[in-house]
Amino acid sequence: MEVKAIKKVMASLLFVLMIFPFQPNYSAHAETGKVTISVSTLNVRTGPGLSYPVLTKVHRGEEYKIVDTQKDWYKVETSSGEGWVADWLVSAESVSTPDPSRAKGTVNTDGLRVRKGPSTSDGVVTVLNHGQAVTVTEEEGDWLRIESGSISGWVHREYIAGANTLSSSSKKNENRQGIITDNSLNVRTSPSLQSSVLGVLNKGDQVEVSGSVSGWYEIGFGNDKAWISERYVEFSSGASEGESPSTEEEVSTSTDLVGIITVHGLNVRDETSLNGRIVGNVSKGETYTLLKEDNNWYQIKLSNGKKGWIAGWYVQKTVTASAHKSNTSAENENLTILYNGTNIRSEANTQSSVIERASSGDSFPVKNKDGDWYEIELADGRAGFVAGWVVSIRSAAGENTTPRRERNGGLQDKVIVIDPGHGGRDSGTTGASGTLEKLLTMKTGELLAEKLKSAGAKVILTRKTDDYLSLPSRVSLSHYYQADAFISIHFDSILDSSIAGHTTYYYQNQQKELADDIHGSLSDRLPTADRGVRIGDYHVIRENNQPAVLLELGFLSNPTEEANVNTRYFQDLAATAIYHGLGNYFSN
């Protein structure tokens, strides 16, 4: 009897030991991380950009809690309130995100490619179709590792229905109406600062809160569930958890998605493809109700009643048309021109017509901010636009700030050699639809040259026309002018037409810092896949004694990317990204 009892106890203990290690852990938390200041003194600003007023100053080695991110800026808590710091001047700890713990989801599109790794440059394992069930086993940024039967691989989060709540196993149900307390609040796919941004909300917008995890609220955003930081939501006084506001306080809450156009001259097409017939055109800042969504294209209705599709990567989504067309209030601000001969243009881009030229010291009232551009009022009452990197701003409080010179002030008097690849009898690669690489490199190089000159750099173009120039001659120009930086601009090609993205090459160790800074800026701004920084055995960087890089800005062999890089918007965006990357390099 004793032996049997002992065996029974041992069997029970063994059972317990076998079971408990495999119990799933459903706890979820959303630590926002912290930054450590990397420079002796750093300005904390009221918004995510160098044109915003300075809130306070912080110092090397100090640590601050992150409460939000936006592109290359962190929003942090300071003793003077919440403000923004540039990510290139701080070091940040990895943001802790909840464990998805084998959550379930379904494929929401046909032909979903499952890849070997978490990027579009990784090989395709298989293809899944709409409605197939998957199990999520791992999460990395916007990518999910999934299992479907015997298949395992990586897919982008947006193509898995239910992915918005994969990281919220301990989600608490809510039923409350909230009011947004901050402008340009990011709406995210999951409760993590590293998840994708679906769109924005603005101060005063009403939201229906359906759930919460630590630090985050789940809301309805169009037909999707999405997440926002709990710091920027207030609930009507007197409304306890599970209750809605009283009738007197209630305001209608719109869940219809509205799209804000983010580029000038966006084509509206009759189908969800860049090959679709153009049925109309919309402009930057205009708002449209988003009627349907199909693979990152949105259907809208034009003023003439026609319906058409616009590319989703040029649309900022929100739930109300009150989203700000400018990033900041410009009340009582004045702008001062920094350079003689500064162009004032009819629109907020370097391709628009020049309506006036201003001199150093000229001052104008600011009407609005449009990306990196300011809309100003001229003496005769006309409106004009001037680039933010060639002006300083005096705020309503009287503080004078120089929008881009803190970051790009190092460009003053720097010698930059811009090398538009190929030319003349050397056409470079030819795109799937006949695009000549030599012409694209010339257009992009000219746009970059104009931006750099406006910031005080001395710019040398290796070619200004469609002429042939040997590779040794290009390097000789770099040596002759003792270039502080040599930028060779190219577009790529490969037999596999599915390959896309931008790549940065260097050859010598002393070139790597320049490559990293420029590539980081490209990756932050271009709507193309990031193929990384690589060593490349190319003559113009191998034989170059100066800091030099070779940029492949996209694949002309990919029909979709070929159409994209041919747009004036992409070329200006690429030039702007290189400009900022150079500014980062010379500010280090």
C-alpha positions as CSV (number, residue, x, y, z in Angstrom):
1,M,0.0,0.0,0.0
2,E,2.8,2.4,0.9
3,V,4.5,1.8,-2.5
4,K,1.3,2.5,-4.3
5,A,0.8,5.7,-2.4
6,I,4.3,6.9,-3.2
7,K,3.9,6.1,-6.8
8,K,0.6,8.0,-6.8
9,V,2.2,11.2,-5.3
10,M,5.2,11.0,-7.7
11,A,2.8,10.7,-10.7
12,S,0.9,13.8,-9.5
13,L,4.1,15.8,-9.0
14,L,5.3,14.8,-12.5
15,F,2.0,15.8,-14.0
16,V,2.2,19.3,-12.3
17,L,5.8,19.8,-13.5
18,M,4.8,18.9,-17.0
19,I,1.8,21.1,-17.1
20,F,2.8,24.4,-15.5
21,P,5.8,25.3,-17.6
22,F,3.6,25.3,-20.7
23,Q,0.8,27.5,-19.3
24,P,0.5,30.6,-21.7
25,N,1.4,33.9,-20.2
26,Y,-1.4,36.4,-21.2
27,S,0.0,39.4,-19.3
28,A,0.4,42.4,-21.6
29,H,2.2,45.6,-20.9
30,A,3.1,48.7,-23.0
31,E,6.2,50.3,-21.7
32,T,7.0,53.4,-23.8
33,G,10.8,53.2,-23.3
34,K,13.1,56.1,-22.6
35,V,15.7,58.2,-24.4
36,T,19.2,59.3,-23.2
37,I,20.5,62.6,-24.5
38,S,23.6,62.2,-26.6
39,V,24.7,65.9,-27.0
40,S,25.8,68.5,-24.5
41,T,22.7,70.6,-24.8
42,L,19.6,69.8,-26.8
43,N,16.5,71.8,-27.5
44,V,13.1,70.2,-26.6
45,R,10.5,71.6,-29.0
46,T,6.8,71.9,-28.9
47,G,6.3,69.9,-32.1
48,P,8.1,67.3,-34.2
49,G,10.3,69.6,-36.3
50,L,13.0,72.2,-36.1
51,S,10.6,75.0,-37.0
52,Y,8.7,74.6,-33.7
53,P,9.5,76.9,-30.7
54,V,11.8,75.6,-28.0
55,L,10.0,74.3,-24.9
56,T,13.1,73.7,-22.7
57,K,16.7,72.5,-22.9
58,V,18.1,69.1,-21.7
59,H,21.6,67.9,-21.3
60,R,23.9,65.0,-22.1
61,G,23.3,61.8,-20.1
62,E,19.8,62.8,-18.9
63,E,17.0,60.3,-19.4
64,Y,13.4,61.0,-20.3
65,K,10.4,58.8,-20.8
66,I,9.0,58.4,-24.4
67,V,5.3,59.0,-24.8
68,D,5.0,59.1,-28.6
69,T,7.0,58.9,-31.9
70,Q,6.6,60.6,-35.2
71,K,9.0,59.8,-38.0
72,D,12.4,60.8,-36.7
73,W,11.2,62.5,-33.5
74,Y,10.4,61.3,-30.0
75,K,7.9,63.0,-27.7
76,V,9.2,62.9,-24.2
77,E,8.2,63.9,-20.7
78,T,10.2,66.8,-19.1
79,S,9.7,68.9,-16.0
80,S,8.5,71.7,-18.3
81,G,5.9,69.4,-20.0
82,E,5.8,67.1,-23.0
83,G,8.0,68.1,-25.9
84,W,9.8,66.6,-28.9
85,V,13.5,65.7,-29.4
86,A,15.2,64.6,-32.6
87,D,16.1,60.9,-32.7
88,W,19.5,61.5,-34.3
89,L,20.6,63.4,-31.1
90,V,19.5,60.8,-28.6
91,S,19.8,57.1,-27.9
92,A,16.6,55.2,-27.3
93,E,16.0,51.9,-25.5
94,S,14.0,49.3,-27.3
95,V,10.3,49.7,-26.7
96,S,8.8,46.8,-24.9
97,T,5.8,45.4,-26.7
98,P,3.3,42.7,-25.5
99,D,3.8,39.1,-26.4
100,P,1.3,38.0,-29.1
101,S,1.4,34.4,-27.6
102,R,0.1,32.5,-30.6
103,A,-2.9,34.6,-31.3
104,K,-5.3,33.8,-34.2
105,G,-6.0,35.8,-37.3
106,T,-7.3,35.5,-40.9
107,V,-5.9,36.6,-44.2
108,N,-7.8,39.7,-45.5
109,T,-6.5,39.7,-49.1
110,D,-5.9,37.4,-52.0
111,G,-2.4,36.4,-53.1
112,L,-0.6,37.2,-49.8
113,R,3.0,36.4,-50.1
114,V,4.5,34.6,-47.0
115,R,8.2,35.4,-46.8
116,K,11.2,33.8,-45.2
117,G,12.0,36.9,-43.1
118,P,10.3,40.1,-42.0
119,S,11.0,42.2,-45.1
120,T,10.0,42.4,-48.8
121,S,13.5,41.5,-49.8
122,D,13.2,38.1,-48.2
123,G,12.2,35.1,-50.4
124,V,8.6,34.0,-50.8
125,V,7.7,30.7,-49.1
126,T,4.1,30.4,-50.3
127,V,1.0,32.4,-51.1
128,L,-2.2,32.5,-49.0
129,N,-5.7,33.6,-50.0
130,H,-8.5,35.6,-48.5
131,G,-10.1,33.9,-45.5
132,Q,-7.4,31.5,-44.6
133,A,-6.8,31.0,-40.9
134,V,-3.3,31.6,-39.4
135,T,-1.7,31.5,-36.0
136,V,0.7,34.3,-35.1
137,T,3.8,33.1,-33.2
138,E,6.1,36.1,-33.3
139,E,6.1,39.9,-33.9
140,E,8.8,42.1,-35.3
141,G,7.8,45.8,-36.0
142,D,5.0,45.7,-38.6
143,W,5.7,42.0,-39.5
144,L,4.1,38.9,-38.0
145,R,5.5,35.4,-38.1
146,I,2.5,33.1,-38.9
147,E,1.8,29.4,-39.2
148,S,-0.8,27.9,-41.5
149,G,-0.8,24.2,-41.5
150,S,2.8,23.0,-42.1
151,I,3.7,26.4,-43.5
152,S,5.6,29.0,-41.4
153,G,6.8,32.5,-42.5
154,W,6.4,36.3,-42.3
155,V,3.7,38.6,-43.5
156,H,2.9,42.3,-43.0
157,R,0.5,43.0,-40.2
158,E,-2.0,44.9,-42.3
159,Y,-2.9,41.8,-44.3
160,I,-4.0,39.7,-41.2
161,A,-7.5,40.5,-39.9
162,G,-7.4,40.6,-36.1
163,A,-3.8,41.7,-36.0
164,N,-4.8,44.9,-34.4
165,T,-5.5,43.1,-31.2
166,L,-2.9,40.3,-31.3
167,S,-0.9,41.9,-28.6
168,S,-3.8,42.6,-26.3
169,S,-4.5,39.2,-24.6
170,S,-5.3,41.0,-21.3
171,K,-7.4,43.7,-23.0
172,K,-10.1,45.1,-20.8
173,N,-13.5,45.8,-22.4
174,E,-14.6,49.4,-22.4
175,N,-17.7,51.3,-23.6
176,R,-17.0,55.0,-23.3
177,Q,-16.9,58.1,-25.5
178,G,-13.7,60.1,-25.4
179,I,-12.4,63.4,-26.6
180,I,-8.9,63.8,-28.2
181,T,-6.8,66.5,-26.4
182,D,-3.9,66.8,-28.8
183,N,-3.4,67.5,-32.5
184,S,-1.9,65.0,-35.0
185,L,-2.3,62.1,-32.6
186,N,-1.1,58.9,-34.3
187,V,-3.7,56.1,-34.6
188,R,-1.8,52.8,-34.6
189,T,-2.4,49.2,-35.6
190,S,-1.6,47.8,-32.2
191,P,-0.8,49.1,-28.7
192,S,2.9,49.8,-29.4
193,L,4.9,52.8,-30.5
194,Q,6.6,50.6,-33.0
195,S,3.4,49.6,-34.8
196,S,2.2,51.1,-38.1
197,V,0.4,54.4,-38.1
198,L,-3.1,54.1,-39.7
199,G,-3.9,57.8,-39.6
200,V,-4.3,60.7,-37.2
201,L,-6.8,62.3,-34.9
202,N,-7.0,65.9,-33.8
203,K,-7.9,67.9,-30.7
204,G,-11.7,67.8,-30.2
205,D,-12.3,64.7,-32.2
206,Q,-14.8,62.2,-30.6
207,V,-13.9,58.6,-30.3
208,E,-15.7,55.4,-29.1
209,V,-13.3,53.5,-26.7
210,S,-14.0,49.8,-26.8
211,G,-11.1,48.4,-24.9
212,S,-7.8,49.2,-23.1
213,V,-4.5,47.7,-22.1
214,S,-1.8,49.4,-20.1
215,G,-1.2,52.9,-21.6
216,W,-3.5,52.4,-24.6
217,Y,-7.1,52.6,-25.7
218,E,-8.7,50.6,-28.5
219,I,-11.0,52.7,-30.7
220,G,-13.1,52.4,-33.9
221,F,-11.3,53.9,-36.9
222,G,-13.4,53.5,-40.0
223,N,-14.2,49.8,-40.2
224,D,-11.1,48.9,-38.3
225,K,-10.1,48.6,-34.7
226,A,-7.1,50.8,-33.8
227,W,-5.1,52.0,-30.8
228,I,-4.2,55.4,-29.4
229,S,-2.2,56.5,-26.4
230,E,-4.4,57.0,-23.3
231,R,-2.5,60.2,-22.5
232,Y,-4.4,62.1,-25.1
233,V,-8.0,61.1,-24.3
234,E,-10.3,62.7,-21.9
235,F,-13.8,61.4,-20.8
236,S,-16.8,63.6,-20.1
237,S,-17.0,64.5,-16.4
238,G,-19.4,62.3,-14.5
239,A,-19.1,59.4,-17.0
240,S,-17.7,56.4,-15.2
241,E,-16.3,53.3,-16.8
242,G,-18.9,51.6,-18.9
243,E,-21.1,54.7,-19.2
244,S,-21.6,57.1,-22.1
245,P,-21.9,60.9,-21.6
246,S,-25.2,62.4,-20.8
247,T,-27.4,63.5,-23.7
248,E,-26.5,67.2,-23.1
249,E,-22.8,66.4,-23.4
250,E,-23.1,64.0,-26.3
251,V,-21.5,64.9,-29.6
252,S,-21.9,62.8,-32.8
253,T,-18.9,60.6,-33.4
254,S,-18.0,60.0,-37.0
255,T,-16.4,56.7,-38.0
256,D,-16.3,57.5,-41.7
257,L,-12.7,57.7,-42.8
258,V,-11.6,60.9,-44.4
259,G,-8.4,61.2,-46.5
260,I,-6.2,64.3,-46.5
261,I,-4.2,64.5,-49.8
262,T,-0.5,64.9,-48.9
263,V,1.0,65.6,-52.3
264,H,0.5,68.2,-55.1
265,G,-1.2,67.0,-58.3
266,L,-2.2,63.4,-57.3
267,N,-3.9,61.5,-60.2
268,V,-7.3,59.8,-59.6
269,R,-7.5,56.6,-61.6
270,D,-10.3,54.3,-62.8
271,E,-8.8,51.2,-61.2
272,T,-6.4,50.3,-58.3
273,S,-3.2,50.5,-60.4
274,L,-0.8,53.1,-61.6
275,N,-1.6,51.8,-65.1
276,G,-5.3,52.8,-64.6
277,R,-6.8,55.6,-66.8
278,I,-6.6,59.0,-65.2
279,V,-10.1,60.4,-64.5
280,G,-9.2,63.4,-62.4
281,N,-6.7,65.2,-60.2
282,V,-6.6,66.2,-56.6
283,S,-4.3,68.6,-54.7
284,K,-2.4,68.7,-51.4
285,G,-4.6,69.5,-48.4
286,E,-7.9,68.6,-50.0
287,T,-10.1,66.2,-48.0
288,Y,-12.3,63.4,-49.4
289,T,-14.4,60.7,-47.8
290,L,-12.8,57.3,-48.4
291,L,-15.6,55.2,-49.9
292,K,-13.7,51.9,-50.3
293,E,-10.3,50.4,-49.7
294,D,-8.5,47.9,-51.9
295,N,-4.9,46.9,-51.4
296,N,-3.8,50.3,-50.1
297,W,-5.9,52.2,-52.8
298,Y,-8.9,54.3,-51.8
299,Q,-12.0,55.2,-53.8
300,I,-13.2,58.8,-53.5
301,K,-15.9,60.9,-55.1
302,L,-14.8,64.0,-57.0
303,S,-16.7,67.3,-57.1
304,N,-18.0,66.4,-60.6
305,G,-19.6,63.3,-59.2
306,K,-17.1,60.9,-60.8
307,K,-15.6,58.2,-58.6
308,G,-12.0,57.1,-58.8
309,W,-9.1,55.6,-56.9
310,I,-6.0,57.2,-55.3
311,A,-2.8,55.6,-54.1
312,G,-3.0,55.2,-50.3
313,W,0.6,56.1,-49.7
314,Y,-0.2,59.7,-50.6
315,V,-3.2,59.9,-48.2
316,Q,-3.3,60.7,-44.5
317,K,-6.4,59.1,-42.9
318,T,-8.5,60.6,-40.2
319,V,-12.1,60.4,-39.1
320,T,-13.0,64.1,-39.4
321,A,-12.3,66.7,-42.1
322,S,-11.0,69.0,-39.3
323,A,-7.6,67.4,-39.5
324,H,-5.0,70.1,-39.8
325,K,-3.8,71.0,-43.2
326,S,-0.8,72.5,-41.6
327,N,1.3,71.0,-38.8
328,T,1.2,73.9,-36.5
329,S,-0.5,77.1,-35.7
330,A,1.0,80.1,-37.4
331,E,-0.8,82.8,-35.4
332,N,1.4,85.9,-34.8
333,E,4.5,84.3,-36.3
334,N,6.9,86.2,-38.5
335,L,9.4,84.7,-40.8
336,T,12.9,86.1,-41.7
337,I,14.7,85.3,-44.9
338,L,18.3,84.1,-44.3
339,Y,19.8,84.3,-47.8
340,N,19.8,86.9,-50.6
341,G,17.9,85.8,-53.7
342,T,15.7,83.4,-51.9
343,N,12.9,82.1,-54.1
344,I,9.3,82.7,-53.1
345,R,7.1,80.3,-55.0
346,S,3.5,79.9,-56.1
347,E,3.2,76.4,-54.4
348,A,5.0,74.5,-51.7
349,N,7.5,72.7,-53.9
350,T,10.7,73.5,-55.8
351,Q,9.1,72.9,-59.2
352,S,6.5,75.6,-58.9
353,S,7.0,79.1,-60.5
354,V,8.9,81.8,-58.7
355,I,6.7,84.8,-58.0
356,E,9.2,86.9,-56.1
357,R,12.7,86.9,-54.8
358,A,13.6,88.0,-51.2
359,S,16.7,89.3,-49.6
360,S,18.5,88.4,-46.4
361,G,16.7,90.0,-43.5
362,D,13.3,90.5,-45.2
363,S,10.4,89.6,-42.9
364,F,6.9,88.3,-43.7
365,P,3.9,87.2,-41.6
366,V,3.3,83.4,-41.7
367,K,-0.1,82.3,-42.8
368,N,0.3,78.5,-42.7
369,K,2.8,75.6,-42.6
370,D,2.8,73.0,-45.3
371,G,5.3,70.2,-44.6
372,D,8.8,71.8,-44.9
373,W,7.3,75.0,-46.4
374,Y,5.8,78.1,-45.1
375,E,2.9,80.0,-46.7
376,I,3.6,83.8,-46.2
377,E,1.8,87.0,-47.0
378,L,3.6,89.3,-49.4
379,A,3.5,93.1,-49.2
380,D,0.8,93.3,-51.9
381,G,-1.4,90.8,-50.1
382,R,-0.6,87.8,-52.3
383,A,0.3,84.4,-50.8
384,G,3.6,82.8,-51.5
385,F,5.6,79.8,-50.3
386,V,9.2,79.6,-49.0
387,A,11.3,76.6,-48.0
388,G,11.6,76.1,-44.2
389,W,15.3,75.4,-44.4
390,V,16.2,79.0,-45.6
391,V,14.3,81.0,-43.0
392,S,14.1,81.7,-39.3
393,I,10.9,82.0,-37.3
394,R,10.0,84.4,-34.5
395,S,7.2,83.0,-32.4
396,A,4.3,84.8,-30.8
397,A,6.3,84.8,-27.6
398,G,9.1,86.6,-29.3
399,E,11.6,83.7,-29.4
400,N,13.7,83.5,-32.6
401,T,14.3,80.0,-33.9
402,T,16.0,78.9,-37.1
403,P,14.0,76.0,-38.5
404,R,16.6,73.9,-40.3
405,R,20.0,75.4,-39.4
406,E,20.3,73.6,-36.1
407,R,20.1,70.4,-38.0
408,N,21.6,71.5,-41.4
409,G,23.6,74.5,-40.4
410,G,26.7,72.4,-41.1
411,L,25.9,72.6,-44.8
412,Q,27.1,76.2,-44.9
413,D,30.1,76.4,-47.2
414,K,30.4,72.6,-47.5
415,V,31.5,71.4,-50.9
416,I,29.1,68.8,-52.2
417,V,29.7,67.1,-55.6
418,I,26.5,65.6,-57.0
419,D,27.1,63.0,-59.6
420,P,24.0,62.2,-61.8
421,G,24.8,58.7,-63.1
422,H,25.4,57.9,-66.8
423,G,24.7,60.4,-69.5
424,G,25.1,60.8,-73.3
425,R,25.8,57.5,-75.1
426,D,25.6,55.8,-71.7
427,S,21.9,55.6,-70.9
428,G,22.3,53.4,-67.9
429,T,19.4,51.0,-67.4
430,T,16.1,51.2,-69.3
431,G,12.9,50.7,-67.4
432,A,10.1,48.2,-68.1
433,S,8.2,51.0,-69.9
434,G,11.2,52.6,-71.5
435,T,12.4,55.1,-68.8
436,L,16.1,56.1,-69.2
437,E,18.1,56.1,-66.0
438,K,20.3,58.9,-67.2
439,L,17.4,61.3,-67.3
440,L,16.0,60.4,-63.9
441,T,19.4,60.9,-62.3
442,M,19.7,64.3,-63.9
443,K,16.3,65.5,-62.6
444,T,16.9,64.3,-59.1
445,G,20.4,65.7,-59.0
446,E,19.2,69.2,-60.0
447,L,16.5,69.2,-57.3
448,L,19.1,68.2,-54.7
449,A,21.5,70.9,-55.9
450,E,18.9,73.6,-55.5
451,K,18.1,72.6,-51.9
452,L,21.8,72.4,-51.0
453,K,22.6,75.8,-52.5
454,S,19.7,77.4,-50.6
455,A,21.3,76.2,-47.4
456,G,24.6,77.8,-48.3
457,A,26.5,74.7,-49.6
458,K,28.9,75.0,-52.6
459,V,27.5,72.5,-55.1
460,I,29.3,71.0,-58.1
461,L,27.3,68.9,-60.6
462,T,29.5,66.4,-62.5
463,R,27.2,66.9,-65.5
464,K,24.5,69.6,-66.2
465,T,23.4,68.2,-69.5
466,D,22.8,64.9,-71.2
467,D,26.5,64.4,-72.0
468,Y,28.8,61.4,-71.5
469,L,31.4,61.7,-68.7
470,S,33.9,58.9,-67.9
471,L,34.0,57.4,-64.4
472,P,37.6,58.6,-63.7
473,S,36.6,62.2,-64.7
474,R,33.8,62.1,-62.1
475,V,36.2,61.0,-59.4
476,S,38.8,63.7,-60.5
477,L,36.2,66.4,-59.9
478,S,35.7,65.1,-56.4
479,H,39.4,65.3,-55.8
480,Y,39.9,68.6,-57.5
481,Y,37.2,70.4,-55.5
482,Q,38.2,68.4,-52.3
483,A,34.6,67.5,-51.8
484,D,33.2,67.3,-48.3
485,A,30.8,64.8,-49.8
486,F,30.4,63.0,-53.1
487,I,26.9,61.7,-54.0
488,S,26.4,59.5,-57.0
489,I,22.7,59.1,-58.0
490,H,21.5,56.0,-59.8
491,F,18.4,53.8,-60.3
492,D,18.6,50.0,-60.3
493,S,17.6,47.1,-62.5
494,I,17.4,43.3,-62.1
495,L,15.9,40.4,-64.1
496,D,13.3,39.7,-61.3
497,S,10.7,42.4,-61.8
498,S,9.2,41.9,-58.4
499,I,12.3,43.3,-56.6
500,A,12.0,46.9,-55.4
501,G,13.5,49.4,-53.0
502,H,16.4,51.7,-52.4
503,T,20.0,50.8,-51.5
504,T,23.0,52.8,-50.3
505,Y,26.6,51.7,-51.2
506,Y,30.0,52.7,-49.8
507,Y,33.4,51.1,-50.3
508,Q,35.9,52.5,-47.8
509,N,35.4,52.6,-44.0
510,Q,35.7,56.4,-43.9
511,Q,32.6,56.5,-46.2
512,K,30.3,54.4,-44.0
513,E,29.1,57.3,-41.7
514,L,28.0,59.3,-44.7
515,A,26.2,56.2,-46.1
516,D,24.5,55.5,-42.8
517,D,23.2,59.1,-42.4
518,I,21.9,59.4,-45.9
519,H,20.4,56.0,-46.0
520,G,18.6,56.6,-42.7
521,S,17.0,59.7,-44.1
522,L,16.0,57.9,-47.3
523,S,14.4,55.1,-45.3
524,D,12.5,57.6,-43.1
525,R,11.0,59.4,-46.1
526,L,10.8,57.2,-49.2
527,P,7.7,55.1,-49.8
528,T,9.9,52.2,-51.1
529,A,11.4,49.1,-49.5
530,D,14.6,49.6,-47.5
531,R,17.3,47.3,-48.9
532,G,20.0,48.6,-46.5
533,V,23.5,50.0,-46.5
534,R,26.0,47.7,-48.4
535,I,29.6,47.6,-49.5
536,G,29.8,48.2,-53.3
537,D,32.8,47.8,-55.6
538,Y,31.9,50.8,-57.8
539,H,34.6,53.0,-59.4
540,V,33.2,56.3,-58.3
541,I,33.4,55.3,-54.6
542,R,36.3,52.8,-54.7
543,E,38.7,55.2,-56.3
544,N,37.4,58.3,-54.4
545,N,39.5,59.6,-51.5
546,Q,36.7,61.8,-50.3
547,P,33.6,60.8,-48.3
548,A,31.5,59.2,-51.1
549,V,28.4,57.1,-51.6
550,L,26.4,55.6,-54.5
551,L,22.6,55.6,-54.2
552,E,20.3,53.3,-56.0
553,L,16.9,55.0,-55.4
554,G,14.6,52.4,-57.0
555,F,14.2,49.6,-59.5
556,L,13.2,50.6,-63.0
557,S,12.8,46.9,-63.8
558,N,9.8,46.9,-61.4
559,P,6.9,48.4,-63.4
560,T,5.2,49.9,-60.3
561,E,8.3,51.4,-58.9
562,E,9.3,52.7,-62.4
563,A,6.0,54.6,-62.5
564,N,6.5,55.9,-59.0
565,V,10.1,57.2,-59.4
566,N,9.0,59.0,-62.6
567,T,6.7,61.3,-60.6
568,R,7.9,64.8,-59.6
569,Y,6.8,64.0,-56.1
570,F,9.1,61.1,-55.7
571,Q,12.1,62.9,-57.2
572,D,11.6,65.9,-54.8
573,L,11.1,63.5,-51.9
574,A,14.3,61.7,-52.7
575,A,16.2,65.0,-53.0
576,T,14.8,66.2,-49.7
577,A,15.8,63.0,-48.0
578,I,19.4,63.2,-49.3
579,Y,19.5,66.8,-48.3
580,H,18.5,66.0,-44.7
581,G,20.9,63.1,-44.6
582,L,23.8,65.4,-45.5
583,G,22.6,67.8,-42.8
584,N,22.7,65.0,-40.3
585,Y,26.2,64.0,-41.4
586,F,27.7,67.5,-41.1
587,S,25.9,68.1,-37.8
588,N,27.5,65.1,-36.1
